[in-house]
Amino acid sequence: MEFDKNSTIKLAKLARLSVNDNQLNSLEKDLKSILKFIDQLKEINTEDIDPTSNSLDQKLILRDDIAENTLSNEDLLKNVPESELGFFVVPKVIE
């Protein structure tokens, strides 16, 4: 995939970034470099490698999942900027 000026502008718009012409050229150069590196990674043969392999051959340490020091709902909501009906109120992020 190639990044030209138009696709860089479109990507910046989707990311809600305001980019001037100087930044646009630099961003386009950086994106091309990143995509070139990703293409290099795609060439690596990983067919016989376990996706969860660890080069250090360490084992995960498991522990019991025990709930401790729980807070009441009132204590949790004491310092929040806004709450309603016992829940956190956050700004809408999906239009």
C-alpha positions as CSV (number, residue, x, y, z in Angstrom):
1,M,0.0,0.0,0.0
2,E,1.3,3.4,-1.0
3,F,0.7,6.6,0.8
4,D,0.3,9.7,-1.4
5,K,-0.7,13.2,-0.3
6,N,-4.4,12.5,-0.7
7,S,-4.4,9.3,1.4
8,T,-2.3,11.0,4.1
9,I,-4.9,13.9,4.2
10,K,-7.7,11.4,4.4
11,L,-6.0,9.4,7.2
12,A,-5.3,12.6,9.2
13,K,-9.0,13.6,8.8
14,L,-10.2,10.2,10.0
15,A,-7.8,10.5,13.0
16,R,-9.1,14.0,13.6
17,L,-5.7,15.6,13.3
18,S,-5.1,19.0,12.0
19,V,-2.0,18.9,9.8
20,N,-0.3,21.8,8.0
21,D,1.7,21.3,4.8
22,N,5.1,20.9,6.5
23,Q,3.6,18.3,8.9
24,L,1.8,16.6,6.0
25,N,5.1,16.0,4.1
26,S,6.8,14.6,7.3
27,L,3.8,12.5,8.1
28,E,3.7,11.1,4.6
29,K,7.4,10.2,4.8
30,D,6.9,8.5,8.2
31,L,3.9,6.5,7.0
32,K,5.9,5.3,3.9
33,S,8.7,4.2,6.2
34,I,6.4,2.4,8.5
35,L,4.7,0.6,5.6
36,K,8.0,-0.4,4.2
37,F,9.0,-1.9,7.5
38,I,5.7,-3.8,7.7
39,D,6.4,-5.2,4.2
40,Q,9.7,-6.4,5.4
41,L,8.1,-8.2,8.4
42,K,5.6,-9.9,6.0
43,E,8.5,-11.6,4.3
44,I,9.7,-13.4,7.4
45,N,8.7,-17.1,7.5
46,T,6.8,-17.7,10.7
47,E,5.1,-20.9,9.6
48,D,6.8,-23.2,12.1
49,I,6.7,-20.8,15.0
50,D,4.1,-21.1,17.8
51,P,2.3,-17.7,18.0
52,T,2.6,-17.8,21.8
53,S,6.3,-18.8,21.9
54,N,8.6,-17.2,24.3
55,S,12.4,-17.0,23.7
56,L,13.1,-17.2,27.4
57,D,11.1,-20.4,27.8
58,Q,9.5,-19.1,31.0
59,K,6.3,-20.5,32.5
60,L,3.5,-18.2,33.6
61,I,2.9,-18.0,37.3
62,L,-0.7,-18.4,38.2
63,R,-2.3,-17.2,41.4
64,D,-5.8,-17.6,42.9
65,D,-8.2,-14.9,41.9
66,I,-9.4,-13.6,45.3
67,A,-11.3,-10.3,45.7
68,E,-9.9,-8.2,48.4
69,N,-10.4,-4.6,49.7
70,T,-13.6,-4.0,47.8
71,L,-15.1,-0.6,47.8
72,S,-18.8,0.3,48.2
73,N,-20.6,1.9,45.3
74,E,-20.9,5.1,47.2
75,D,-17.1,5.2,47.9
76,L,-16.4,4.6,44.2
77,L,-18.7,7.4,43.1
78,K,-17.5,9.9,45.7
79,N,-14.8,11.5,43.6
80,V,-16.2,11.2,40.1
81,P,-17.1,14.4,38.2
82,E,-20.6,13.1,37.3
83,S,-22.7,10.1,38.2
84,E,-26.3,9.1,37.6
85,L,-28.3,6.2,39.2
86,G,-25.2,4.8,40.7
87,F,-23.1,4.7,37.5
88,F,-20.3,6.8,36.0
89,V,-21.5,9.4,33.4
90,V,-19.1,9.8,30.5
91,P,-19.2,11.8,27.3
92,K,-20.8,10.1,24.3
93,V,-18.0,8.8,22.0
94,I,-20.1,7.3,19.1
95,E,-22.2,9.4,16.9
